[in-house]
Amino acid sequence: MRDYLSATAHFNYQHTVDAALHGSLSALNACVECCDRHALPGRIALFWEGRDGSSATYTFTQLQEQAARFANFLLAQGVQKGDKVAGLLPRNVELLIVVLATWRIGAVYQPLFTAFGPKAIEHRLGSSGAKLVVTDAVNRPKLAEVADCPTIVTVTGAKGQGLVRGDFSFWAELGNYPAQCDPVLLTGEDPFLLMFTSGTTGPSKALYVPLKAIVAFQSYTRDAVDLRPEDAFWNVADPGWAYGIYFGITGPLGLGHPITFYDGPFTLESTCRVINKYGISNLTGSPTAYRLLIAGGDEFARSIKGKLRIVSSAGEPLNPEVIRWFADNLDVVIHDHYGQTEMGMVLCNHHGLDHPVHVGAAGFASPGHRIVVLDDQHQELAVGQPGILAVDRSQSPMFWFNGYHGVVTKAFVGNYYLSGDTVELNPDGSISFVGRSDDVITTSGYRVGPFDVESALIEHPAVIEAAVIGKPDPERTELVKAFVVIGAQYRATPELAEELRQYVRKRLAAHSYPREIEFVSELPKTPSGKLQRFILRNQEIAKAQEATAHKASA
């Protein structure tokens, strides 16, 4: 394990970094970095597992040849350097071929999450101006409802099922083109991905990811995920989202390491099957996925105990109960990692670097980033004072985000990029997550982070999930309200609600326990599994306004 300080010291001198990130990265191609460079005889790039138990393996050489064929097809359709190619595809080899082929000709790949409906797809395709979209038979009907849909290529089912008149057939077209296509060389500033934010508080915004970000993706995969040559690696995140395509495809393939695709729903059965069949030792995913596994209890734990070396988590902060469960039941360390679509992963408890790890802390700045905590006047705060997590761009050579496409952002203030998340600096230099700025609750003059309350609730055996918000209150400004999902063996009674209130009160403080608890069957989340507390908060605001209006009319 490398020392954290020595790893970060490598990035101390800006001129050295500029030479590394701009000089040596002046002739880049993402397909070369993530495929050609590793196309040695027999070297496996992809382990694929189907939902029915079928499986296949693909080498870097096979992917290189198929990507070249599809790249030639794209060129024949007029797709050029900088054009966008969208993929509305599940986790199959076709997805990987489309990604690599797009990169090969210097075009920009745009991922589309397969759970999106027609309107979400239409917004993203319209915003990007994509020249072509590749889909499969299952998702093809959605595109029929998309206005001004670009050229469509369909991966057909058995006997050509799903092909619509006017579509190109994916595999048929590959057979029409040669397996050689010279890669288009670009600079580190040229884009290779077009991403969209999740749009939790408004329309999703587009942003370009430049080629130089590949260095940061590889660094995270090496330092935080600690991906080793002997590891069998599985990132369960969907490649329709940032964590999946940044660190489930680009980072590991850029290191020449094979990846794992499971084409099916995330379930206890499928997770156990893939881990055992492929000997997965290095697993990454989201807290939502891990809570589902914990619900499997002892049977799940017995089936995979001893298989995993390490586990990494991203997307939402890890509750302490999840960390303890993995340690107690699987004898494995799970670490929390923080990042955003806009910047990748910048704050981590690094598996591959030697530094202190404390439960509840998001970790330390990733090498190549200087992370600070700012007050409302954008001044850097000292230890123990909550403020906005920001990246000091002047001293963060690995930071690659340059703004949203076609939108002026207020996230850049001077040399800082403001994340919008509230955090605290700890005495040892690590940083603890408090919550989104809009999520922090002000009650009776106190500031309460919803994450701490949610973590305390989840430790109660009855609670599966919880979301905590501030409800408008004339006396306290806001009062703490919790929305709770409980296990099937429990009943949603006033007695249980009171038990949960006192449970949290004893563990936290008298001002931060939930004065109201509402039992719900599910919590609002983004398609990638992030809690959407703002939906619950807006519902409570609407209720308060309605009650005020009713009282006034009476």
Residue pairs with C-beta under 8 A, 6 or more apart in sequence:
1 226
1 352
1 353
1 354
2 223
2 352
2 353
2 354
3 353
3 354
4 350
4 353
4 354
4 355
4 364
7 223
7 353
7 367
8 365
8 367
8 368
10 367
11 17
11 367
11 368
11 397
11 398
14 395
14 397
17 368
17 397
18 397
20 215
20 397
21 188
21 212
21 215
21 397
21 398
22 187
22 188
22 189
22 212
25 187
25 188
25 211
25 212
25 215
26 187
26 188
27 185
27 186
27 187
28 185
28 186
28 187
28 188
28 190
28 211
28 212
28 214
29 103
29 104
29 106
29 183
29 184
29 185
29 186
30 100
30 103
30 192
30 211
30 214
30 250
31 64
31 67
31 71
31 100
31 101
31 103
31 104
31 183
32 183
33 214
33 254
34 100
34 103
34 214
34 249
34 250
34 253
34 254
35 45
35 60
35 63
35 64
35 67
35 100
35 253
36 60
36 64
36 183
37 256
38 45
38 60
38 253
38 256
39 59
39 60
39 61
39 63
39 64
40 60
40 61
41 61
42 59
43 59
43 60
43 61
43 256
44 57
44 58
44 59
44 60
44 258
45 58
45 59
45 60
45 62
45 63
45 96
45 253
45 258
45 259
46 57
46 58
46 63
46 93
46 96
46 258
46 259
46 260
46 261
47 55
47 57
47 232
47 258
47 259
47 260
47 261
47 278
48 55
48 56
48 57
48 58
48 91
48 92
48 93
48 260
48 261
48 263
49 55
49 260
49 261
49 262
49 263
49 264
49 273
49 274
49 277
49 278
50 263
50 264
51 262
51 263
51 264
51 265
51 270
53 273
55 277
56 93
58 93
58 96
60 256
63 93
63 96
63 97
63 100
64 100
65 179
66 93
66 97
66 101
66 174
66 179
67 97
67 100
67 101
67 104
67 181
68 101
68 104
68 178
68 179
68 180
68 181
69 101
69 174
69 175
69 177
69 178
69 179
69 181
70 97
70 98
70 101
70 170
70 173
70 174
70 177
71 101
71 102
71 104
71 105
71 181
72 177
72 178
72 181
73 101
73 168
73 173
73 174
73 176
73 177
74 85
74 101
74 102
74 105
74 107
74 132
75 105
75 181
76 177
77 131
77 132
77 151
78 131
79 85
79 102
79 105
79 107
79 131
79 132
80 105
80 106
80 107
81 105
81 106
81 107
81 184
81 186
82 106
82 107
82 108
82 190
82 191
83 107
83 108
83 130
83 131
84 107
84 108
84 109
84 110
84 128
84 129
84 130
84 131
84 194
85 98
85 102
85 107
85 108
85 109
85 110
85 130
85 131
85 132
85 133
85 134
86 109
86 110
86 111
86 112
86 124
86 125
86 128
86 130
86 132
86 133
86 134
86 150
87 95
87 98
87 99
87 109
87 110
87 111
87 112
87 133
87 134
87 135
88 112
88 114
88 116
88 121
88 133
88 134
88 135
88 136
88 139
88 142
88 143
89 95
89 98
89 114
89 134
89 135
89 136
89 139
89 155
90 114
90 136
90 138
90 139
90 263
91 238
91 239
91 261
91 262
91 263
92 136
92 155
92 261
92 263
93 261
94 134
94 136
94 155
94 170
95 239
95 261
96 249
96 261
97 174
98 109
98 134
99 109
99 245
99 249
102 108
102 109
103 109
103 192
104 181
104 183
104 184
105 181
105 183
105 184
106 183
106 184
106 185
106 186
106 190
108 191
108 192
108 193
108 194
108 208
109 192
109 193
109 194
110 124
110 128
110 130
110 193
110 194
110 195
111 193
111 195
111 239
111 240
111 241
111 244
111 245
112 121
112 124
112 125
112 133
112 240
113 120
113 238
113 240
113 241
113 527
113 528
114 138
114 139
114 238
114 240
115 240
115 527
116 124
116 142
116 240
116 527
117 142
118 142
118 143
118 145
118 146
120 204
121 142
121 143
121 146
122 145
122 146
122 147
122 149
123 203
123 204
124 196
124 204
124 206
125 133
125 146
125 148
125 149
125 150
126 147
126 148
127 196
127 206
127 405
127 406
128 194
128 206
130 150
131 150
131 151
132 150
132 151
132 152
132 153
133 143
133 149
133 150
133 151
133 152
133 153
134 152
134 153
134 154
134 155
134 170
135 142
135 143
135 152
135 153
135 154
135 155
136 154
136 155
136 156
136 157
136 162
137 154
137 155
137 156
137 157
137 161
137 162
137 163
138 162
140 152
140 154
140 162
140 164
140 167
143 149
143 152
144 164
151 168
152 164
152 166
152 167
152 168
153 167
153 168
153 169
153 170
153 173
154 162
154 163
154 164
154 167
154 168
154 169
154 170
155 162
155 170
155 171
156 162
156 163
156 169
156 170
156 171
160 169
163 169
186 192
186 211
187 211
188 210
188 211
188 212
189 210
189 211
189 212
190 210
190 211
191 208
191 209
191 210
191 211
192 209
192 210
192 211
192 214
193 208
193 209
193 213
193 245
194 206
194 207
194 208
194 209
194 405
195 206
195 207
195 208
195 209
195 242
195 341
196 204
196 205
196 206
196 207
196 341
197 204
197 205
197 207
197 341
197 342
197 404
198 204
198 241
198 341
198 526
198 527
198 528
198 530
199 205
200 526
200 530
200 532
200 534
201 438
201 534
205 404
205 405
205 407
206 404
206 405
206 406
206 407
207 341
207 342
207 401
207 403
207 404
207 405
208 402
208 405
209 400
210 400
210 402
212 400
213 246
213 344
213 400
214 250
214 254
215 398
216 344
216 366
216 368
216 398
216 399
216 400
217 246
217 247
217 250
217 251
217 254
217 344
218 251
218 254
218 255
219 366
219 367
219 368
219 398
220 247
220 251
220 337
220 344
220 345
220 348
220 366
221 227
221 247
221 251
221 252
221 254
221 255
221 257
222 255
222 352
223 348
223 350
223 352
223 353
223 366
223 367
224 312
224 335
224 337
224 345
224 348
224 349
224 350
224 351
224 352
224 353
224 366
225 233
225 247
225 251
225 282
225 284
225 310
225 312
225 351
225 352
226 282
226 310
226 350
226 351
226 352
227 233
227 251
227 252
227 255
227 257
227 282
228 282
229 257
230 281
231 257
231 281
231 282
231 309
232 260
232 278
232 279
232 280
232 281
232 282
233 252
233 257
233 258
233 259
233 260
233 280
233 281
233 282
233 283
233 284
234 259
234 260
234 262
234 274
234 275
234 278
234 280
234 282
234 283
234 284
235 243
235 244
235 247
235 248
235 252
235 259
235 260
235 283
235 284
235 285
236 262
236 266
236 271
236 283
236 284
236 285
236 286
236 289
237 243
237 244
237 247
237 248
237 284
237 285
237 286
237 314
237 315
237 528
238 244
238 528
239 245
239 248
239 249
241 341
241 527
241 528
242 340
242 341
242 344
243 284
243 286
243 314
243 315
243 339
243 528
246 344
246 345
247 284
247 314
247 345
248 259
248 284
249 259
252 258
252 259
253 259
260 274
260 278
260 280
262 270
262 274
264 270
266 289
266 292
267 292
268 292
268 293
268 295
268 296
268 300
271 293
271 300
271 304
272 300
272 303
272 304
274 280
275 283
275 304
275 307
275 308
276 303
276 304
276 307
279 307
280 307
280 308
281 307
281 308
281 309
281 310
282 308
282 309
282 310
282 311
282 312
283 308
283 310
283 311
283 312
284 311
284 312
284 313
284 314
285 311
285 312
285 313
285 314
286 313
286 314
286 315
286 316
286 528
286 529
287 313
287 315
287 316
287 317
287 318
287 319
287 322
287 529
288 315
288 316
288 525
288 529
289 529
290 311
290 313
290 318
290 322
290 326
290 334
291 322
291 464
291 465
293 300
294 300
294 322
294 325
295 464
298 329
301 329
301 330
304 330
305 329
305 330
305 331
306 331
308 330
308 332
309 332
310 332
310 333
310 334
310 335
310 351
311 326
311 332
311 333
311 334
311 335
312 334
312 335
312 337
312 351
313 322
313 334
313 335
313 336
313 337
314 336
314 337
314 338
314 339
314 345
315 528
315 529
315 530
316 529
316 530
316 531
317 336
317 338
317 362
317 433
317 451
318 334
318 336
319 451
319 454
319 455
319 458
319 459
320 359
320 360
320 455
320 459
321 455
321 458
321 459
322 334
322 458
323 334
323 336
323 359
326 332
326 333
326 334
327 333
327 334
333 351
335 348
335 349
335 350
335 351
335 357
335 363
336 348
336 349
336 361
336 362
336 363
337 345
337 347
337 348
337 349
337 362
337 363
338 345
338 346
338 347
338 348
338 362
338 363
338 421
338 433
339 345
339 346
339 347
340 419
342 401
342 411
342 417
343 391
343 399
343 400
343 401
343 417
343 419
344 400
345 366
346 365
346 366
346 369
346 371
346 391
346 399
347 362
347 363
347 364
347 365
347 366
347 369
347 371
347 389
347 431
348 362
348 363
348 364
348 366
349 357
349 361
349 362
349 363
349 364
350 363
350 364
350 366
353 364
353 367
355 363
355 364
355 430
356 428
356 430
357 363
358 426
358 428
358 430
360 432
360 455
361 426
361 430
361 431
361 432
362 423
362 430
362 431
362 432
362 433
363 430
363 431
364 429
364 430
364 431
365 371
365 431
366 398
367 398
368 396
368 397
368 398
368 399
369 391
369 396
369 398
369 399
370 391
370 392
370 395
370 396
371 389
371 390
371 391
371 392
371 431
372 380
372 381
372 389
372 390
372 391
372 392
372 416
373 380
373 381
373 385
373 386
373 387
373 388
373 389
373 390
373 423
373 424
373 425
373 431
374 380
374 381
374 387
374 388
374 390
374 416
374 418
375 381
375 385
375 387
375 388
376 387
378 390
378 413
378 414
378 416
378 418
381 387
381 425
382 425
383 424
383 425
383 426
383 427
384 424
384 425
384 426
384 427
385 424
385 425
386 422
386 423
386 424
386 434
386 440
386 447
386 449
387 422
387 423
387 424
388 418
388 419
388 420
388 421
388 422
388 423
388 437
389 419
389 421
389 422
389 423
389 431
390 416
390 417
390 418
390 419
391 399
391 416
391 417
391 419
392 415
392 416
393 399
393 412
393 415
393 416
393 417
394 415
399 417
401 417
403 409
403 411
403 412
410 418
411 417
411 418
411 419
411 420
412 418
420 436
420 437
421 433
421 434
421 435
421 436
421 437
422 433
422 434
422 435
422 436
422 437
422 439
422 440
422 449
423 431
423 432
423 433
423 434
424 431
424 432
424 434
425 431
426 432
433 449
433 451
434 440
434 449
434 451
434 452
435 449
435 450
435 451
436 533
438 534
438 537
439 449
439 450
439 469
439 533
439 534
439 537
440 447
440 448
440 449
440 450
440 470
441 447
441 448
441 449
441 450
441 468
441 469
441 470
441 478
441 480
442 448
442 470
442 477
442 478
443 470
443 473
443 476
443 477
443 478
443 479
443 480
443 511
443 512
444 476
444 477
444 511
446 511
446 512
448 470
448 480
448 511
448 512
450 467
450 468
450 469
450 533
452 508
452 512
453 466
453 468
453 480
453 482
453 504
453 508
453 512
453 513
453 514
454 466
454 467
454 468
454 482
456 503
456 504
456 507
456 508
457 463
457 466
457 468
457 482
457 484
457 500
457 503
457 504
457 514
458 464
458 465
458 466
459 503
459 507
460 499
460 500
460 503
461 487
462 486
462 487
462 490
462 496
462 500
463 484
463 485
463 486
463 487
463 500
464 485
464 486
464 487
465 484
465 485
465 523
466 482
466 483
466 484
466 485
466 523
467 482
467 483
467 523
467 524
467 531
467 533
467 536
468 480
468 481
468 482
468 483
468 514
468 533
469 481
469 483
469 533
469 536
469 537
469 540
470 477
470 478
470 479
470 480
470 481
470 537
471 478
471 479
471 480
471 481
471 516
471 537
471 540
471 544
472 478
472 540
472 541
472 544
473 479
479 515
479 516
480 512
480 513
480 514
480 515
480 516
481 514
481 515
481 516
481 517
481 518
481 540
482 500
482 514
482 516
482 517
482 518
483 517
483 518
483 519
483 520
483 523
483 536
484 500
484 517
484 518
484 519
484 520
485 519
485 520
485 521
485 522
485 523
486 492
486 496
486 519
490 496
492 519
496 519
497 517
497 519
500 514
500 517
501 513
501 514
501 515
501 517
502 513
504 512
504 513
504 514
505 513
523 531
523 532
523 536
524 531
524 532
524 535
524 536
525 531
525 532
526 532
